[in-house]
Amino acid sequence: MTLQNAAHLEGRINAHRRLLVELLSVVAAIPEAREALLAMARDNETVIDHEEDPGVEPDAAFAAQQIADDEIRAIVKAAMARLETRM
């Protein structure tokens, strides 16, 4: 991937994230939706404890899922912060 393609991709991903944060902040104004979003941020889809043994070094699938969980939490947190600024 060229540097120009990487910058283009990063710009598009950032735009999608900004739109998603804004949309979620609007949706979070609905109490039931806010609870669902907070539950989603609390829930962890990554396998933990003894549920599945990833071995000594977790493989890429475990790492990717952890990154996804972290990003969900960050997006919901940003949406809640944006909602708070409106209230």
Rosetta constraint file for C-alpha pairs under 8 A:
AtomPair CA 1 CA 5 HARMONIC 6.19 0.50
AtomPair CA 1 CA 6 HARMONIC 6.45 0.50
AtomPair CA 2 CA 6 HARMONIC 6.19 0.50
AtomPair CA 3 CA 7 HARMONIC 6.14 0.50
AtomPair CA 4 CA 8 HARMONIC 6.14 0.50
AtomPair CA 5 CA 9 HARMONIC 6.09 0.50
AtomPair CA 6 CA 10 HARMONIC 6.05 0.50
AtomPair CA 7 CA 11 HARMONIC 6.07 0.50
AtomPair CA 8 CA 12 HARMONIC 6.32 0.50
AtomPair CA 9 CA 13 HARMONIC 6.18 0.50
AtomPair CA 10 CA 14 HARMONIC 6.12 0.50
AtomPair CA 11 CA 15 HARMONIC 6.22 0.50
AtomPair CA 12 CA 16 HARMONIC 6.26 0.50
AtomPair CA 13 CA 17 HARMONIC 6.20 0.50
AtomPair CA 14 CA 18 HARMONIC 6.18 0.50
AtomPair CA 15 CA 19 HARMONIC 6.23 0.50
AtomPair CA 16 CA 20 HARMONIC 6.06 0.50
AtomPair CA 17 CA 21 HARMONIC 6.11 0.50
AtomPair CA 17 CA 75 HARMONIC 7.51 0.50
AtomPair CA 18 CA 22 HARMONIC 6.26 0.50
AtomPair CA 19 CA 23 HARMONIC 6.13 0.50
AtomPair CA 20 CA 24 HARMONIC 6.01 0.50
AtomPair CA 20 CA 75 HARMONIC 7.71 0.50
AtomPair CA 21 CA 25 HARMONIC 6.09 0.50
AtomPair CA 21 CA 75 HARMONIC 5.89 0.50
AtomPair CA 21 CA 76 HARMONIC 7.10 0.50
AtomPair CA 21 CA 78 HARMONIC 6.35 0.50
AtomPair CA 21 CA 79 HARMONIC 4.83 0.50
AtomPair CA 22 CA 26 HARMONIC 6.44 0.50
AtomPair CA 22 CA 79 HARMONIC 6.39 0.50
AtomPair CA 22 CA 82 HARMONIC 7.56 0.50
AtomPair CA 23 CA 27 HARMONIC 6.25 0.50
AtomPair CA 23 CA 79 HARMONIC 7.98 0.50
AtomPair CA 24 CA 28 HARMONIC 5.83 0.50
AtomPair CA 24 CA 76 HARMONIC 7.28 0.50
AtomPair CA 24 CA 79 HARMONIC 5.65 0.50
AtomPair CA 25 CA 29 HARMONIC 6.74 0.50
AtomPair CA 25 CA 79 HARMONIC 4.41 0.50
AtomPair CA 25 CA 80 HARMONIC 5.96 0.50
AtomPair CA 25 CA 82 HARMONIC 6.10 0.50
AtomPair CA 25 CA 83 HARMONIC 5.09 0.50
AtomPair CA 26 CA 30 HARMONIC 7.97 0.50
AtomPair CA 26 CA 83 HARMONIC 7.07 0.50
AtomPair CA 27 CA 33 HARMONIC 6.33 0.50
AtomPair CA 27 CA 34 HARMONIC 7.23 0.50
AtomPair CA 28 CA 33 HARMONIC 5.45 0.50
AtomPair CA 28 CA 34 HARMONIC 4.24 0.50
AtomPair CA 28 CA 37 HARMONIC 7.30 0.50
AtomPair CA 28 CA 79 HARMONIC 7.72 0.50
AtomPair CA 28 CA 80 HARMONIC 7.17 0.50
AtomPair CA 28 CA 83 HARMONIC 7.19 0.50
AtomPair CA 29 CA 33 HARMONIC 7.51 0.50
AtomPair CA 29 CA 34 HARMONIC 6.64 0.50
AtomPair CA 29 CA 83 HARMONIC 7.01 0.50
AtomPair CA 30 CA 34 HARMONIC 6.07 0.50
AtomPair CA 31 CA 35 HARMONIC 6.32 0.50
AtomPair CA 32 CA 36 HARMONIC 6.39 0.50
AtomPair CA 33 CA 37 HARMONIC 6.18 0.50
AtomPair CA 34 CA 38 HARMONIC 6.12 0.50
AtomPair CA 35 CA 39 HARMONIC 6.06 0.50
AtomPair CA 36 CA 40 HARMONIC 6.17 0.50
AtomPair CA 37 CA 41 HARMONIC 6.29 0.50
AtomPair CA 37 CA 76 HARMONIC 6.73 0.50
AtomPair CA 38 CA 42 HARMONIC 6.21 0.50
AtomPair CA 38 CA 76 HARMONIC 7.26 0.50
AtomPair CA 39 CA 43 HARMONIC 6.02 0.50
AtomPair CA 40 CA 44 HARMONIC 7.98 0.50
AtomPair CA 40 CA 72 HARMONIC 7.92 0.50
AtomPair CA 40 CA 73 HARMONIC 7.92 0.50
AtomPair CA 41 CA 69 HARMONIC 7.94 0.50
AtomPair CA 41 CA 72 HARMONIC 6.38 0.50
AtomPair CA 41 CA 73 HARMONIC 4.77 0.50
AtomPair CA 41 CA 76 HARMONIC 6.47 0.50
AtomPair CA 42 CA 73 HARMONIC 7.65 0.50
AtomPair CA 44 CA 69 HARMONIC 6.50 0.50
AtomPair CA 45 CA 65 HARMONIC 7.27 0.50
AtomPair CA 45 CA 66 HARMONIC 7.95 0.50
AtomPair CA 45 CA 69 HARMONIC 6.71 0.50
AtomPair CA 46 CA 62 HARMONIC 6.94 0.50
AtomPair CA 46 CA 65 HARMONIC 5.87 0.50
AtomPair CA 46 CA 66 HARMONIC 5.86 0.50
AtomPair CA 46 CA 69 HARMONIC 7.20 0.50
AtomPair CA 47 CA 51 HARMONIC 6.17 0.50
AtomPair CA 47 CA 52 HARMONIC 6.39 0.50
AtomPair CA 47 CA 62 HARMONIC 7.75 0.50
AtomPair CA 48 CA 52 HARMONIC 7.30 0.50
AtomPair CA 54 CA 58 HARMONIC 4.89 0.50
AtomPair CA 54 CA 59 HARMONIC 6.97 0.50
AtomPair CA 54 CA 62 HARMONIC 7.56 0.50
AtomPair CA 58 CA 62 HARMONIC 5.91 0.50
AtomPair CA 58 CA 63 HARMONIC 6.94 0.50
AtomPair CA 59 CA 63 HARMONIC 6.62 0.50
AtomPair CA 60 CA 64 HARMONIC 5.96 0.50
AtomPair CA 61 CA 65 HARMONIC 6.18 0.50
AtomPair CA 62 CA 66 HARMONIC 6.25 0.50
AtomPair CA 63 CA 67 HARMONIC 6.26 0.50
AtomPair CA 64 CA 68 HARMONIC 6.22 0.50
AtomPair CA 65 CA 69 HARMONIC 6.16 0.50
AtomPair CA 66 CA 70 HARMONIC 6.14 0.50
AtomPair CA 67 CA 71 HARMONIC 6.15 0.50
AtomPair CA 68 CA 72 HARMONIC 6.18 0.50
AtomPair CA 69 CA 73 HARMONIC 6.34 0.50
AtomPair CA 70 CA 74 HARMONIC 6.20 0.50
AtomPair CA 71 CA 75 HARMONIC 6.09 0.50
AtomPair CA 72 CA 76 HARMONIC 6.16 0.50
AtomPair CA 73 CA 77 HARMONIC 5.97 0.50
AtomPair CA 74 CA 78 HARMONIC 6.10 0.50
AtomPair CA 75 CA 79 HARMONIC 6.13 0.50
AtomPair CA 76 CA 80 HARMONIC 6.13 0.50
AtomPair CA 77 CA 81 HARMONIC 6.18 0.50
AtomPair CA 78 CA 82 HARMONIC 6.16 0.50
AtomPair CA 79 CA 83 HARMONIC 6.17 0.50
AtomPair CA 80 CA 84 HARMONIC 6.18 0.50
AtomPair CA 81 CA 85 HARMONIC 6.50 0.50
AtomPair CA 82 CA 86 HARMONIC 6.77 0.50
AtomPair CA 83 CA 87 HARMONIC 6.58 0.50
